[in-house]
Amino acid sequence: MLLCMALTSLHAEEISPLPATIENSIGMQMVLIPAGEFLMGTDESLASLKGAYPDYEERRLLDLDDERPRHKVLITHPFYAGKYLVTVGQFAKFVAASGYTPESIRDQTGGYGYNPDYDPQETERKDAFEGRHLRYSWKNPGFPQADNHPVLNVTWNDAQALAAWLSKKEQVHYRLPTEAEWEYACRAGSTTRYPNGDDPDGLSRIANTFDVSAAPYWPGLASHALKNHDDFAFTSPVGSFPPNGFGLHDMVGNAWEWTADWYGADTYAHAPLADPQGPADGEVKVRRGGSWHTWSLYARCAFRNWNATSTRYTLVGMRLVRDVEHAH
């Protein structure tokens, strides 16, 4: 009888469900994302895109071939994903406790930031933001941020450093999501352009993207602003908008999110069915999700963008995932 009870207890322990949410040592809340399958990418026609985005130049609609072909992907293991983007406050805790010097400060070239007196048309890059300059960093993107806003001006290498520090500190494995894991988590069972449907104007209900709240700061871009107000001209506190079907906030908008994968324009044509991880090497890393400054075409779940690992920018942040093998 005792042996039977012991076996029953062991069996119950083995099949006990993982906690749906966890909170780590620096206050990051994480949500369990189940294994599953989804359709990655897009199969949308040019005519369909023109109908949805009539104010966009055709070249922008044609420049989306790296989202094709749409293909089935299996995510074979559950994982924990940050419920929110990594915040300024959490990154500050990491820097203070680890002694890590973020790359924009370490290489003494700084980051980017908003400056109302900056005229992009007078510069070679015609960039919407001023930089690189030492006045800008994760501490200062040129506009006010509280501790509960997403950290910006962080490089891919900074994200790796945070993941490595947390992994060592907590004896579990933190990392950036693969591009496939990211899109799976963003879609959360949806098959539409956005987590909440196909209508670009519907973005303002679920995401902080470029709309009439931000357009006055960039009058030259106003034609691409959504017609609604999300009430934030710059970043919003994480969790300001409703979660998606997995319980994740800001998967679209607020800040672009680094992924683990190298970018490949033709990655999808030869991606494995199960747990694709992108090319073995490359020159730039994929970032996903759009930001507070992103036009609706580029805030779709399928849209792919990229930056060098040392890029730091006033629109780019991060969200970590944690493997479940060692979760308690």
C-alpha positions as CSV (number, residue, x, y, z in Angstrom):
1,M,0.0,0.0,0.0
2,L,2.8,2.4,0.9
3,L,4.6,1.6,-2.4
4,C,1.3,2.2,-4.3
5,M,0.8,5.6,-2.5
6,A,4.4,6.6,-3.2
7,L,4.0,5.8,-6.9
8,T,0.7,7.7,-7.0
9,S,2.3,10.7,-5.4
10,L,5.2,10.6,-7.8
11,H,2.9,10.3,-10.8
12,A,0.8,13.2,-9.5
13,E,4.0,15.3,-9.2
14,E,5.1,14.5,-12.7
15,I,1.8,15.5,-14.2
16,S,1.1,18.5,-12.0
17,P,0.5,21.5,-14.2
18,L,3.0,24.3,-14.5
19,P,1.9,27.6,-12.9
20,A,0.1,29.8,-15.4
21,T,2.1,32.9,-14.2
22,I,5.3,33.4,-12.3
23,E,7.2,36.5,-11.1
24,N,10.9,36.7,-11.1
25,S,13.5,38.3,-8.8
26,I,13.3,41.8,-10.5
27,G,9.5,41.8,-10.7
28,M,9.1,40.5,-14.3
29,Q,5.7,38.8,-14.6
30,M,5.7,35.9,-17.0
31,V,2.9,33.9,-18.6
32,L,2.9,30.3,-19.6
33,I,2.5,29.9,-23.4
34,P,1.4,26.4,-24.4
35,A,2.9,24.3,-27.1
36,G,0.8,24.4,-30.3
37,E,0.8,25.2,-34.0
38,F,0.0,28.3,-36.1
39,L,0.4,29.8,-39.6
40,M,3.4,32.1,-39.8
41,G,3.7,34.9,-42.3
42,T,1.2,36.2,-44.8
43,D,-0.5,35.1,-48.0
44,E,-2.2,38.5,-48.6
45,S,-2.5,39.7,-52.1
46,L,-1.4,43.1,-53.3
47,A,-5.1,44.0,-54.1
48,S,-6.0,43.2,-50.5
49,L,-3.2,45.3,-49.1
50,K,-4.1,48.2,-51.3
51,G,-7.7,48.1,-50.1
52,A,-6.6,48.1,-46.4
53,Y,-3.8,50.7,-46.8
54,P,-4.9,53.0,-49.6
55,D,-2.6,55.9,-48.5
56,Y,0.6,53.8,-48.8
57,E,3.0,53.9,-51.8
58,E,2.8,50.7,-53.7
59,R,6.5,50.0,-53.2
60,R,5.8,49.6,-49.5
61,L,3.2,47.0,-50.2
62,L,5.4,45.1,-52.6
63,D,8.3,45.1,-50.1
64,L,6.8,42.4,-47.9
65,D,8.1,39.3,-49.7
66,D,10.1,38.2,-46.7
67,E,6.7,37.4,-45.0
68,R,6.1,34.7,-47.6
69,P,5.3,31.9,-48.0
70,R,2.8,31.5,-45.2
71,H,3.6,28.2,-43.6
72,K,2.6,26.0,-40.7
73,V,4.9,26.0,-37.6
74,L,4.9,23.7,-34.6
75,I,6.0,25.1,-31.3
76,T,6.7,21.8,-29.5
77,H,7.5,23.0,-26.0
78,P,5.6,25.4,-23.7
79,F,7.6,28.4,-22.5
80,Y,7.1,31.5,-20.3
81,A,6.9,34.9,-22.0
82,G,7.2,38.3,-20.3
83,K,3.6,39.5,-19.7
84,Y,5.0,43.0,-20.4
85,L,7.9,44.5,-22.2
86,V,11.0,44.9,-19.9
87,T,10.6,48.2,-18.1
88,V,12.9,51.0,-17.3
89,G,12.7,50.1,-13.6
90,Q,13.5,46.4,-14.2
91,F,16.5,47.3,-16.4
92,A,17.7,49.8,-13.8
93,K,17.6,47.0,-11.2
94,F,19.7,44.8,-13.5
95,V,22.3,47.5,-14.1
96,A,22.5,48.3,-10.4
97,A,22.8,44.7,-9.2
98,S,25.1,43.4,-12.0
99,G,27.4,46.3,-12.6
100,Y,26.7,46.0,-16.4
101,T,27.3,49.0,-18.5
102,P,24.8,49.2,-21.4
103,E,26.4,49.4,-24.8
104,S,25.4,52.9,-25.7
105,I,27.3,54.1,-22.6
106,R,30.2,51.6,-22.9
107,D,31.1,52.5,-26.5
108,Q,30.7,56.2,-25.7
109,T,28.5,56.9,-28.8
110,G,25.2,57.1,-27.0
111,G,21.7,56.4,-28.3
112,Y,18.9,58.2,-30.1
113,G,16.2,60.5,-28.8
114,Y,13.4,62.9,-29.6
115,N,14.4,66.5,-29.8
116,P,11.7,69.0,-30.9
117,D,14.3,71.3,-32.4
118,Y,15.8,68.6,-34.5
119,D,15.1,68.9,-38.3
120,P,15.5,65.6,-40.1
121,Q,15.5,67.2,-43.5
122,E,18.8,69.0,-42.7
123,T,20.6,65.7,-42.0
124,E,22.1,63.1,-44.2
125,R,20.1,60.2,-42.7
126,K,16.9,62.2,-42.5
127,D,16.2,60.2,-39.4
128,A,13.1,61.2,-37.3
129,F,15.3,61.2,-34.2
130,E,18.5,62.8,-33.1
131,G,21.5,60.7,-32.4
132,R,23.8,59.0,-31.8
133,H,24.6,61.3,-28.9
134,L,25.8,60.7,-25.4
135,R,22.8,62.6,-24.0
136,Y,20.6,59.8,-25.1
137,S,20.6,56.3,-23.6
138,W,18.2,53.9,-21.9
139,K,17.8,56.5,-19.2
140,N,16.9,59.3,-21.6
141,P,15.1,58.8,-25.0
142,G,14.3,62.5,-25.1
143,F,10.9,62.3,-23.6
144,P,9.7,61.6,-20.0
145,Q,9.5,57.9,-19.0
146,A,8.5,56.4,-15.6
147,D,9.8,53.1,-14.2
148,N,6.8,51.3,-15.7
149,H,7.5,52.4,-19.3
150,P,9.3,50.1,-21.7
151,V,13.1,50.5,-21.7
152,L,14.4,51.8,-25.0
153,N,17.8,52.4,-26.6
154,V,18.9,48.9,-25.6
155,T,20.9,46.8,-28.0
156,W,20.5,43.1,-28.8
157,N,23.7,42.6,-26.8
158,D,22.2,44.4,-23.8
159,A,19.2,42.0,-24.0
160,Q,21.6,39.0,-24.1
161,A,23.4,40.4,-21.0
162,L,20.1,40.7,-19.1
163,A,19.1,37.2,-20.0
164,A,22.4,35.8,-19.0
165,W,22.5,37.6,-15.7
166,L,18.9,36.5,-14.8
167,S,19.8,32.9,-15.8
168,K,22.8,32.8,-13.6
169,K,21.0,34.5,-10.7
170,E,17.9,32.3,-10.7
171,Q,19.5,29.1,-12.1
172,V,16.9,28.9,-14.9
173,H,17.2,29.7,-18.6
174,Y,16.1,33.2,-19.8
175,R,16.6,34.2,-23.4
176,L,15.1,36.1,-26.3
177,P,12.3,34.4,-28.2
178,T,12.8,32.9,-31.6
179,E,11.1,34.8,-34.3
180,A,8.6,31.9,-34.6
181,E,7.9,31.9,-30.9
182,W,7.4,35.6,-31.0
183,E,4.8,35.5,-33.8
184,Y,3.0,32.6,-32.2
185,A,2.8,34.5,-28.9
186,C,1.7,37.7,-30.7
187,R,-1.1,35.9,-32.7
188,A,-2.3,34.0,-29.7
189,G,-4.6,31.9,-31.9
190,S,-5.6,34.7,-34.2
191,T,-5.1,34.5,-38.0
192,T,-5.7,38.1,-38.8
193,R,-3.4,41.0,-39.5
194,Y,-3.5,42.1,-35.9
195,P,-4.3,40.2,-32.7
196,N,-7.7,41.8,-32.7
197,G,-8.7,41.7,-36.4
198,D,-7.8,43.0,-39.8
199,D,-8.9,46.7,-39.4
200,P,-5.9,49.0,-39.0
201,D,-8.1,51.6,-37.1
202,G,-8.8,48.9,-34.5
203,L,-5.2,49.1,-33.4
204,S,-5.9,52.1,-31.3
205,R,-8.0,49.9,-29.0
206,I,-5.2,47.4,-28.3
207,A,-1.9,49.1,-29.0
208,N,0.2,52.3,-28.7
209,T,1.1,53.0,-32.4
210,F,1.3,56.1,-34.6
211,D,-2.0,57.9,-34.5
212,V,-3.4,61.4,-34.0
213,S,-2.0,61.5,-30.5
214,A,1.5,61.4,-31.8
215,A,1.1,63.0,-35.3
216,P,1.4,66.6,-34.1
217,Y,5.0,65.9,-33.2
218,W,5.7,64.7,-36.8
219,P,3.4,66.7,-39.1
220,G,5.2,65.4,-42.2
221,L,4.0,61.8,-41.3
222,A,0.5,62.8,-40.4
223,S,-1.0,61.1,-43.5
224,H,0.0,57.7,-42.1
225,A,-1.4,58.3,-38.6
226,L,-4.4,56.3,-37.5
227,K,-7.5,58.4,-37.2
228,N,-8.1,57.5,-33.6
229,H,-6.5,58.6,-30.3
230,D,-4.6,56.1,-28.1
231,D,-3.9,59.0,-25.8
232,F,-0.1,58.5,-25.9
233,A,2.3,60.7,-28.0
234,F,5.3,58.6,-26.9
235,T,5.6,55.4,-24.9
236,S,2.8,54.3,-22.6
237,P,3.1,52.4,-19.2
238,V,3.3,48.7,-20.0
239,G,-0.1,47.1,-19.6
240,S,-2.0,50.2,-20.6
241,F,-3.9,48.3,-23.3
242,P,-5.8,45.0,-23.2
243,P,-3.9,41.7,-23.4
244,N,-4.1,39.3,-26.3
245,G,-5.5,35.8,-26.1
246,F,-2.4,34.5,-24.2
247,G,-2.6,37.3,-21.7
248,L,0.4,39.3,-23.1
249,H,0.4,43.1,-23.4
250,D,2.0,45.3,-26.0
251,M,2.9,42.5,-28.4
252,V,2.0,45.1,-31.0
253,G,3.1,48.7,-30.4
254,N,4.9,50.6,-27.6
255,A,8.4,49.2,-28.4
256,W,9.9,46.9,-31.0
257,E,11.2,43.7,-29.5
258,W,14.4,41.9,-30.2
259,T,14.3,38.3,-31.1
260,A,17.0,35.6,-31.0
261,D,17.1,35.0,-34.8
262,W,19.4,36.2,-37.5
263,Y,17.4,37.7,-40.4
264,G,17.1,35.9,-43.7
265,A,14.9,37.3,-46.5
266,D,14.1,33.8,-47.7
267,T,14.0,32.0,-44.3
268,Y,10.4,30.9,-44.7
269,A,11.0,29.0,-47.9
270,H,13.0,26.4,-46.2
271,A,12.1,26.6,-42.6
272,P,11.6,23.4,-40.7
273,L,8.1,22.6,-39.5
274,A,9.0,22.3,-35.8
275,D,10.6,25.1,-33.8
276,P,12.4,27.0,-36.5
277,Q,15.3,29.2,-35.3
278,G,16.3,31.2,-38.4
279,P,19.6,31.1,-40.2
280,A,22.8,29.8,-38.5
281,D,24.4,33.2,-39.0
282,G,23.8,36.6,-40.5
283,E,24.4,40.3,-40.2
284,V,21.3,41.6,-38.5
285,K,18.9,40.3,-35.9
286,V,15.1,40.3,-36.3
287,R,13.0,42.7,-34.3
288,R,9.2,42.4,-34.2
289,G,6.0,44.1,-33.1
290,G,6.3,47.8,-33.9
291,S,6.4,50.7,-31.5
292,W,4.6,53.9,-30.5
293,H,6.0,55.5,-33.7
294,T,5.1,52.7,-36.1
295,W,2.6,53.0,-38.9
296,S,-0.2,50.4,-39.1
297,L,1.2,48.5,-42.1
298,Y,4.3,47.7,-40.0
299,A,2.4,46.8,-36.8
300,R,1.0,43.6,-38.4
301,C,1.8,40.3,-36.6
302,A,3.6,39.1,-39.7
303,F,5.8,42.1,-40.3
304,R,9.6,41.5,-40.1
305,N,12.3,44.1,-39.4
306,W,15.9,43.9,-38.4
307,N,18.9,45.7,-36.9
308,A,22.5,45.1,-36.2
309,T,23.2,43.6,-32.7
310,S,24.8,46.9,-31.6
311,T,21.9,49.1,-32.7
312,R,20.3,51.2,-30.0
313,Y,17.2,53.2,-30.9
314,T,14.5,55.2,-29.2
315,L,11.8,52.7,-30.5
316,V,13.5,49.4,-29.7
317,G,13.1,47.5,-26.4
318,M,12.8,43.8,-25.4
319,R,10.7,41.1,-23.9
320,L,12.3,37.9,-22.5
321,V,11.2,34.3,-22.4
322,R,12.1,31.6,-19.9
323,D,12.3,27.9,-20.6
324,V,10.0,25.7,-18.5
325,E,12.4,22.8,-18.0
326,H,13.7,24.4,-14.8
327,A,10.6,26.3,-13.8
328,H,9.3,25.7,-10.3
